[in-house]
């Protein structure tokens, strides 16, 4: 399982961001950390968590790097003292180069942080300014080079089909990521309702993103460049050159593994059949936790049908679906449950099926999101 304490605080908001976060100017960090520890303590005392083992501690958010190195280390120490952490665990910290001073990276590396995740998005400063990214491409590069020099694994988020993003700009960003020897998560831009970017596009302050064909060509360009540079596609959006990551991707156990997320606005909690998200308003979150209640705002329990659909979304994660494991869990084969979907996907050349498993093809790589939608419940009305 993975343990994710969320620091739902940022010192600025990117134009495309839809995450429920609070500005550093509107909240005191120490009271939030105390509430976060209380929530963690509540989970640590449950029978389920007492019998669970965690192999990842991930400081997510938000921007955890708004904390001092000492605050981050204290929070990680708190988790290590109260949860069953296996011997081969590793620690990830998410941050921005604006708040990741080199001295802070030094302390985290010395402590034993394994991976630093950065939302670089693009190395094109013109696009960075338009997207309200808080730092320059040079600052991002400087932080990455320093972390890599210290032996940290670095993973960067890169977004494509940004408004006004040319293919040349995208290629240059990919070249820079390859040169910096980082793990790469590639995401196509999604303009979410209520974001600053949506308002910018509606008012003409920003051009719209490119069409579906342009987006597809950008993905294919990234796939070609990264695989030619020795990367392998793993998980839903990750390209990795770290052999250990290819074998031990944290999603390999999906959907039967677990992610224990905590903190204001966290929405990726997943424990066996239960999915949950927390109260978004940070003050209401702290009030609820300090009253001794778990701050869950939404909770759902998956049926067997839901779990069978989730099992098939392993294809979206670039993972095979084992027929043996499917039969052991549900008493049926995937072909018995989803005959039409599997037939249609196979005829289109998006999946391969043999006696052992179902897996996506190279062509299916491009359309893995569409493949996943094939197994979603059909809407009525």
C-alpha positions as a Python dict, from the first residue, in 0.01 Angstrom:
ca = {
    (1, 'X'): (0, 0, 0),
    (2, 'X'): (92, 363, -46),
    (3, 'X'): (63, 630, 224),
    (4, 'X'): (-11, 980, 95),
    (5, 'X'): (-27, 1274, 339),
    (6, 'X'): (-143, 1571, 130),
    (7, 'X'): (-14, 1922, 186),
    (8, 'X'): (-304, 2100, 18),
    (9, 'X'): (-131, 2437, 21),
    (10, 'X'): (33, 2635, -261),
    (11, 'X'): (196, 2975, -282),
    (12, 'X'): (34, 3034, -624),
    (13, 'X'): (-217, 2867, -857),
    (14, 'X'): (-135, 2748, -1208),
    (15, 'X'): (-389, 2846, -1474),
    (16, 'X'): (-496, 2487, -1548),
    (17, 'X'): (-508, 2364, -1186),
    (18, 'X'): (-834, 2215, -1057),
    (19, 'X'): (-695, 2075, -730),
    (20, 'X'): (-860, 2201, -408),
    (21, 'X'): (-572, 2393, -254),
    (22, 'X'): (-531, 2693, -24),
    (23, 'X'): (-289, 2982, -67),
    (24, 'X'): (-7, 3011, 184),
    (25, 'X'): (-125, 3366, 257),
    (26, 'X'): (-461, 3236, 381),
    (27, 'X'): (-356, 2959, 619),
    (28, 'X'): (-110, 2892, 898),
    (29, 'X'): (83, 2578, 816),
    (30, 'X'): (155, 2446, 1167),
    (31, 'X'): (-213, 2405, 1271),
    (32, 'X'): (-276, 2223, 943),
    (33, 'X'): (14, 1984, 1004),
    (34, 'X'): (-118, 1912, 1353),
    (35, 'X'): (-461, 1828, 1210),
    (36, 'X'): (-301, 1612, 940),
    (37, 'X'): (-113, 1414, 1206),
    (38, 'X'): (-438, 1365, 1400),
    (39, 'X'): (-606, 1222, 1090),
    (40, 'X'): (-310, 993, 1027),
    (41, 'X'): (-329, 882, 1390),
    (42, 'X'): (-697, 792, 1350),
    (43, 'X'): (-622, 565, 1056),
    (44, 'X'): (-315, 416, 1225),
    (45, 'X'): (-538, 298, 1510),
    (46, 'X'): (-778, 101, 1289),
    (47, 'X'): (-753, -277, 1267),
    (48, 'X'): (-729, -271, 887),
    (49, 'X'): (-434, -33, 882),
    (50, 'X'): (-263, -211, 1173),
    (51, 'X'): (-254, -525, 958),
    (52, 'X'): (-144, -341, 643),
    (53, 'X'): (210, -281, 518),
    (54, 'X'): (318, 32, 333),
    (55, 'X'): (607, 52, 89),
    (56, 'X'): (571, 415, -22),
    (57, 'X'): (537, 740, 168),
    (58, 'X'): (438, 1017, -72),
    (59, 'X'): (405, 1382, 28),
    (60, 'X'): (149, 1506, -224),
    (61, 'X'): (-79, 1803, -258),
    (62, 'X'): (-73, 2088, -328),
    (63, 'X'): (288, 2183, -304),
    (64, 'X'): (455, 2005, -10),
    (65, 'X'): (776, 2197, -75),
    (66, 'X'): (613, 2506, 80),
    (67, 'X'): (708, 2330, 405),
    (68, 'X'): (1057, 2359, 543),
    (69, 'X'): (1282, 2054, 509),
    (70, 'X'): (1247, 2005, 884),
    (71, 'X'): (866, 2004, 863),
    (72, 'X'): (868, 1751, 579),
    (73, 'X'): (1112, 1524, 761),
    (74, 'X'): (912, 1550, 1084),
    (75, 'X'): (594, 1445, 900),
    (76, 'X'): (768, 1150, 737),
    (77, 'X'): (915, 1045, 1072),
    (78, 'X'): (565, 1062, 1221),
    (79, 'X'): (438, 826, 950),
    (80, 'X'): (727, 584, 991),
    (81, 'X'): (665, 564, 1366),
    (82, 'X'): (291, 488, 1339),
    (83, 'X'): (250, 270, 1031),
    (84, 'X'): (397, -64, 930),
    (85, 'X'): (662, 32, 677),
    (86, 'X'): (844, -248, 500),
    (87, 'X'): (1222, -268, 470),
    (88, 'X'): (1226, -165, 103),
    (89, 'X'): (1006, 143, 137),
    (90, 'X'): (1086, 465, -41),
    (91, 'X'): (990, 828, 4),
    (92, 'X'): (863, 1069, -262),
    (93, 'X'): (826, 1443, -220),
    (94, 'X'): (637, 1668, -460),
    (95, 'X'): (756, 2022, -510),
    (96, 'X'): (817, 2330, -720),
    (97, 'X'): (1160, 2476, -784),
    (98, 'X'): (1024, 2806, -650),
    (99, 'X'): (1000, 2651, -302),
    (100, 'X'): (1269, 2382, -339),
    (101, 'X'): (1581, 2575, -245),
    (102, 'X'): (1899, 2381, -314),
    (103, 'X'): (1971, 2365, 59),
    (104, 'X'): (1626, 2206, 110),
    (105, 'X'): (1702, 1945, -155),
    (106, 'X'): (2033, 1875, 22),
    (107, 'X'): (1854, 1803, 351),
    (108, 'X'): (1592, 1581, 189),
    (109, 'X'): (1856, 1380, 5),
    (110, 'X'): (2062, 1339, 321),
    (111, 'X'): (1752, 1220, 508),
    (112, 'X'): (1684, 949, 252),
    (113, 'X'): (1419, 1084, 16),
    (114, 'X'): (1431, 864, -293),
    (115, 'X'): (1229, 1061, -549),
    (116, 'X'): (1142, 1423, -614),
    (117, 'X'): (835, 1489, -830),
    (118, 'X'): (811, 1824, -1008),
    (119, 'X'): (530, 1970, -1215),
    (120, 'X'): (763, 2112, -1478),
    (121, 'X'): (491, 2099, -1750),
    (122, 'X'): (706, 2275, -2012),
    (123, 'X'): (1054, 2421, -2055),
    (124, 'X'): (916, 2697, -2279),
    (125, 'X'): (918, 3018, -2073),
    (126, 'X'): (656, 3186, -2290),
    (127, 'X'): (414, 2901, -2218),
    (128, 'X'): (516, 2893, -1853),
    (129, 'X'): (417, 3257, -1816),
    (130, 'X'): (83, 3200, -1989),
    (131, 'X'): (6, 2901, -1765),
    (132, 'X'): (100, 3102, -1450),
    (133, 'X'): (373, 2859, -1356),
    (134, 'X'): (561, 3018, -1066),
    (135, 'X'): (920, 2965, -1179),
    (136, 'X'): (1135, 2986, -1490),
    (137, 'X'): (1255, 2695, -1700),
    (138, 'X'): (1611, 2774, -1586),
    (139, 'X'): (1504, 2747, -1221),
    (140, 'X'): (1338, 2411, -1283),
    (141, 'X'): (1647, 2282, -1463),
    (142, 'X'): (1876, 2403, -1186),
    (143, 'X'): (1675, 2220, -919),
    (144, 'X'): (1662, 1901, -1126),
    (145, 'X'): (2034, 1899, -1199),
    (146, 'X'): (2111, 1952, -830),
    (147, 'X'): (1880, 1669, -723),
    (148, 'X'): (2021, 1432, -985),
    (149, 'X'): (2376, 1518, -878),
    (150, 'X'): (2281, 1411, -525),
    (151, 'X'): (2149, 1078, -655),
    (152, 'X'): (1778, 1155, -627),
    (153, 'X'): (1540, 1010, -884),
    (154, 'X'): (1343, 1296, -1037),
    (155, 'X'): (1007, 1264, -1211),
    (156, 'X'): (861, 1557, -1404),
    (157, 'X'): (508, 1615, -1529),
    (158, 'X'): (503, 1739, -1888),
    (159, 'X'): (184, 1869, -2048),
    (160, 'X'): (113, 1872, -2419),
    (161, 'X'): (-145, 2046, -2635),
    (162, 'X'): (-114, 2361, -2425),
    (163, 'X'): (-272, 2672, -2584),
    (164, 'X'): (-31, 2805, -2846),
    (165, 'X'): (216, 2517, -2796),
    (166, 'X'): (395, 2437, -3121),
    (167, 'X'): (533, 2096, -3209),
    (168, 'X'): (881, 2250, -3200),
    (169, 'X'): (826, 2372, -2844),
    (170, 'X'): (702, 2027, -2738),
    (171, 'X'): (1000, 1855, -2900),
    (172, 'X'): (1242, 2092, -2726),
    (173, 'X'): (1078, 2022, -2390),
    (174, 'X'): (1110, 1648, -2448),
    (175, 'X'): (1475, 1688, -2550),
    (176, 'X'): (1545, 1879, -2229),
    (177, 'X'): (1378, 1611, -2015),
    (178, 'X'): (1581, 1339, -2185),
    (179, 'X'): (1900, 1540, -2137),
    (180, 'X'): (1824, 1587, -1767),
    (181, 'X'): (1775, 1209, -1728),
    (182, 'X'): (1441, 1230, -1549),
    (183, 'X'): (1135, 1009, -1531),
    (184, 'X'): (857, 1160, -1741),
    (185, 'X'): (480, 1171, -1689),
    (186, 'X'): (310, 1301, -2003),
    (187, 'X'): (-38, 1450, -1975),
    (188, 'X'): (-261, 1599, -2238),
    (189, 'X'): (-412, 1926, -2127),
    (190, 'X'): (-767, 1912, -1998),
    (191, 'X'): (-940, 2246, -1950),
    (192, 'X'): (-1145, 2197, -1635),
    (193, 'X'): (-1451, 2407, -1551),
    (194, 'X'): (-1386, 2690, -1312),
    (195, 'X'): (-1013, 2709, -1373),
    (196, 'X'): (-834, 3030, -1461),
    (197, 'X'): (-742, 2878, -1797),
    (198, 'X'): (-1107, 2822, -1885),
    (199, 'X'): (-1177, 3189, -1813),
    (200, 'X'): (-873, 3296, -2017),
    (201, 'X'): (-992, 3097, -2319),
    (202, 'X'): (-1351, 3223, -2290),
    (203, 'X'): (-1238, 3586, -2273),
    (204, 'X'): (-985, 3550, -2555),
    (205, 'X'): (-680, 3603, -2335),
    (206, 'X'): (-557, 3260, -2436),
    (207, 'X'): (-605, 3060, -2755),
    (208, 'X'): (-779, 2722, -2718),
    (209, 'X'): (-573, 2403, -2721),
    (210, 'X'): (-524, 2217, -3047),
    (211, 'X'): (-772, 1966, -3185),
    (212, 'X'): (-776, 1590, -3120),
    (213, 'X'): (-555, 1510, -3420),
    (214, 'X'): (-288, 1760, -3309),
    (215, 'X'): (-302, 1618, -2957),
    (216, 'X'): (-258, 1266, -3094),
    (217, 'X'): (45, 1368, -3299),
    (218, 'X'): (201, 1527, -2991),
    (219, 'X'): (154, 1204, -2795),
    (220, 'X'): (300, 995, -3078),
    (221, 'X'): (598, 1232, -3096),
    (222, 'X'): (660, 1191, -2723),
    (223, 'X'): (623, 813, -2745),
    (224, 'X'): (870, 791, -3032),
    (225, 'X'): (1130, 1025, -2882),
    (226, 'X'): (1118, 875, -2534),
    (227, 'X'): (1124, 510, -2642),
    (228, 'X'): (1410, 582, -2883),
    (229, 'X'): (1595, 736, -2587),
    (230, 'X'): (1561, 414, -2388),
    (231, 'X'): (1243, 487, -2195),
    (232, 'X'): (968, 233, -2147),
    (233, 'X'): (600, 317, -2111),
    (234, 'X'): (476, 210, -1766),
    (235, 'X'): (166, 294, -1563),
    (236, 'X'): (-91, 526, -1717),
    (237, 'X'): (132, 816, -1826),
    (238, 'X'): (486, 735, -1707),
    (239, 'X'): (794, 684, -1921),
    (240, 'X'): (1084, 537, -1726),
    (241, 'X'): (1446, 442, -1779),
    (242, 'X'): (1477, 298, -1426),
    (243, 'X'): (1461, -80, -1452),
    (244, 'X'): (1337, -116, -1095),
    (245, 'X'): (1044, 118, -1168),
    (246, 'X'): (947, -90, -1468),
    (247, 'X'): (921, -403, -1250),
    (248, 'X'): (785, -250, -931),
    (249, 'X'): (542, 14, -1052),
    (250, 'X'): (318, 115, -761),
    (251, 'X'): (11, 47, -978),
    (252, 'X'): (97, -318, -1041),
    (253, 'X'): (-148, -429, -771),
    (254, 'X'): (-439, -230, -912),
    (255, 'X'): (-722, -251, -821),
    (256, 'X'): (-651, -464, -515),
    (257, 'X'): (-371, -257, -365),
    (258, 'X'): (-439, 45, -153),
    (259, 'X'): (-371, 417, -133),
    (260, 'X'): (-431, 573, 208),
    (261, 'X'): (-460, 944, 136),
    (262, 'X'): (-506, 1207, 405),
    (263, 'X'): (-533, 1583, 418),
    (264, 'X'): (-775, 1852, 303),
    (265, 'X'): (-915, 1788, -43),
    (266, 'X'): (-746, 1452, -101),
    (267, 'X'): (-948, 1250, -353),
    (268, 'X'): (-743, 941, -436),
    (269, 'X'): (-819, 730, -129),
    (270, 'X'): (-867, 366, -222),
    (271, 'X'): (-879, 80, 26),
    (272, 'X'): (-989, -254, -124),
    (273, 'X'): (-1351, -191, -232),
    (274, 'X'): (-1379, 154, -76),
    (275, 'X'): (-1303, 485, -249),
    (276, 'X'): (-1312, 813, -62),
    (277, 'X'): (-1225, 1180, -73),
    (278, 'X'): (-1189, 1439, 203),
    (279, 'X'): (-1346, 1773, 287),
    (280, 'X'): (-1195, 2034, 55),
    (281, 'X'): (-1223, 2348, 265),
    (282, 'X'): (-908, 2348, 475),
    (283, 'X'): (-1063, 2522, 775),
    (284, 'X'): (-1361, 2286, 779),
    (285, 'X'): (-1118, 1996, 741),
    (286, 'X'): (-920, 2104, 1049),
    (287, 'X'): (-1238, 2166, 1249),
    (288, 'X'): (-1369, 1817, 1168),
    (289, 'X'): (-1042, 1641, 1250),
    (290, 'X'): (-997, 1836, 1574),
    (291, 'X'): (-1345, 1723, 1678),
    (292, 'X'): (-1225, 1362, 1653),
    (293, 'X'): (-1400, 1270, 1327),
    (294, 'X'): (-1253, 1142, 1002),
    (295, 'X'): (-1290, 1425, 746),
    (296, 'X'): (-1435, 1208, 469),
    (297, 'X'): (-1680, 1392, 245),
    (298, 'X'): (-1751, 1118, -11),
    (299, 'X'): (-1737, 742, 30),
    (300, 'X'): (-1837, 462, -204),
    (301, 'X'): (-1819, 83, -189),
    (302, 'X'): (-1762, -108, -512),
    (303, 'X'): (-1978, -406, -604),
    (304, 'X'): (-1841, -716, -777),
    (305, 'X'): (-1949, -562, -1108),
    (306, 'X'): (-1758, -244, -1023),
    (307, 'X'): (-1448, -444, -933),
    (308, 'X'): (-1463, -639, -1258),
    (309, 'X'): (-1475, -310, -1447),
    (310, 'X'): (-1185, -178, -1240),
    (311, 'X'): (-987, -493, -1313),
    (312, 'X'): (-1024, -425, -1686),
    (313, 'X'): (-886, -73, -1643),
    (314, 'X'): (-549, -238, -1590),
    (315, 'X'): (-530, -208, -1969),
    (316, 'X'): (-535, 171, -1930),
    (317, 'X'): (-243, 134, -1690),
    (318, 'X'): (-55, -63, -1957),
    (319, 'X'): (-86, -376, -1744),
    (320, 'X'): (-218, -714, -1860),
    (321, 'X'): (-539, -865, -1725),
    (322, 'X'): (-469, -1219, -1603),
    (323, 'X'): (-749, -1459, -1689),
    (324, 'X'): (-651, -1691, -1404),
    (325, 'X'): (-666, -1414, -1143),
    (326, 'X'): (-994, -1284, -1286),
    (327, 'X'): (-1147, -1632, -1259),
    (328, 'X'): (-1018, -1679, -904),
    (329, 'X'): (-1170, -1351, -790),
    (330, 'X'): (-1500, -1352, -975),
    (331, 'X'): (-1565, -1710, -1088),
    (332, 'X'): (-1588, -1594, -1450),
    (333, 'X'): (-1356, -1512, -1737),
    (334, 'X'): (-1333, -1159, -1878),
    (335, 'X'): (-1484, -1287, -2205),
    (336, 'X'): (-1792, -1406, -2014),
    (337, 'X'): (-1849, -1063, -1861),
    (338, 'X'): (-1742, -829, -2143),
    (339, 'X'): (-1781, -1029, -2468),
    (340, 'X'): (-1885, -740, -2693),
    (341, 'X'): (-1627, -494, -2563),
    (342, 'X'): (-1340, -740, -2598),
    (343, 'X'): (-1450, -850, -2944),
    (344, 'X'): (-1477, -489, -3062),
    (345, 'X'): (-1136, -390, -2920),
    (346, 'X'): (-967, -697, -3065),
    (347, 'X'): (-1115, -637, -3410),
    (348, 'X'): (-982, -280, -3400),
    (349, 'X'): (-634, -412, -3316),
    (350, 'X'): (-624, -238, -2979),
    (351, 'X'): (-585, -550, -2762),
    (352, 'X'): (-445, -901, -2787),
    (353, 'X'): (-604, -1202, -2618),
    (354, 'X'): (-450, -1543, -2558),
    (355, 'X'): (-512, -1830, -2313),
    (356, 'X'): (-335, -1648, -2028),
    (357, 'X'): (-408, -1278, -2048),
    (358, 'X'): (-546, -972, -2223),
    (359, 'X'): (-304, -690, -2307),
    (360, 'X'): (-298, -371, -2513),
    (361, 'X'): (-117, -355, -2846),
    (362, 'X'): (117, -81, -2966),
    (363, 'X'): (-180, 76, -3143),
    (364, 'X'): (-378, 42, -2821),
    (365, 'X'): (-119, 262, -2650),
    (366, 'X'): (-258, 562, -2833),
    (367, 'X'): (-618, 484, -2746),
    (368, 'X'): (-584, 339, -2396),
    (369, 'X'): (-821, 604, -2258),
    (370, 'X'): (-1084, 494, -2509),
    (371, 'X'): (-1018, 132, -2415),
    (372, 'X'): (-1089, 211, -2051),
    (373, 'X'): (-1418, 382, -2142),
    (374, 'X'): (-1536, 59, -2307),
    (375, 'X'): (-1566, -93, -1961),
    (376, 'X'): (-1733, 205, -1792),
    (377, 'X'): (-2101, 170, -1690),
    (378, 'X'): (-2330, 285, -1969),
    (379, 'X'): (-2525, 598, -1886),
    (380, 'X'): (-2900, 596, -1926),
    (381, 'X'): (-3163, 869, -1935),
}
